[in-house]
Amino acid sequence: MRQLFDIPSLVKTNLFYWGDLDEDGFVMLNAVKKHYKHAVSVFMDIKTVEFHRNEMLKQPASYKINSFEYLTEHENDAFQILRLANGRIEQEKLNQEFLFKVLADLK
């Protein structure tokens, strides 16, 4: 992932990130936002977590991180829901209609 932090053209473009809704996914989002302050997360929010609660699985190990320095309040709130439930939602499990609706609303 560190190779992504040395690409000058990424400073000049819109960046969107989403990954698994789990500790690792938010660690990666935090790292992206540390290097690219203008990066925007998609599907890393409470709305996505709540909509997909039935898809939430238990993490094999307990969360080790409590919060992140570079995430927005809404991103940290979504992380807290997952952390407190020791849960995770794989990005492959996100509802396709939900994805298309949110992506269509991006500007």
Buried (B, 14 or more C-beta within 10 A) or exposed (E): EEEEEEEEEBEEEEBEBBBBBBBEBBBBBBBBBBBBEEBBBEBBBBEBBEBBEEBBEEBEEEBEEEEBEBBBEEBBBBBBBBBEBBBBBBBEBBEEEBBEEBEEEEE
